[in-house]
Amino acid sequence: MCRTDLHVRDGWFAPAVPTELPITLGHENAGWVQDVGSAVENVAVGDAPRSSPSTATRTR
């Protein structure tokens, strides 16, 4: 978590970035896909996705 993530959490960028939880923030994301739902077609278990610094993605 970095300062920008805290600003997003606190609503500084509310018009551009949603703050409803759960949400994955930031530009320091790392990891591997552990599981996918039955409707997922473009990501597989073991993939190492990345996000750009301007991306916020919703997760469940």
N, C-alpha and C positions, 0 to 999 in steps of 0.2 A: 504494500500500500504506500502510495506517495501523497504528497500534499495535494496534487490535482484530484486524486480520488476523494480526499476529504472535502474538497470544495464541491465536487459533484454531489457527494452525500449530503452536504449542507445546503444544496439547492442553488449554488452560485450560477450554474449553467442550466437551470431548469427548462428554459425554452428549447434548448438543443439536446439535452440528455435527460432521459427519464430517470427518476429516482425510486420507482417502486421496486421493492425487493421481491425475489432475489435478482441481483444483477452482477455481472462480472465487469469490473471497471479497469481502466488503465492501459498502459502500454508495456507492462512488465509481466504479462501473462505467460505462463509456461505449463506444459503438462501433456498428457496423452488421454485420448478418449478411452473410457473404461466400459461404457455401455451405450447402446443406442436404442431408440424406440422402433417399433415396427414400421412406422411411416418415414423413417429417416433413410434417404437414398444417397446423400452426397458425403457422408462421413462414416467411417468404419472403426470398429474397436482397434486400438493401437495407433490410429492416426495421431499426428502431433500438429494440431491446428495452431494458427497464429492469428493475431489481430493487429490492425494498424493502430497507431496512436490515437486516431480519431474515432475508433469504434467502441461502442458499448453494446454488448450482446446480452439478451435475456436468457436465463437458464432456468431449468426446473429440476 
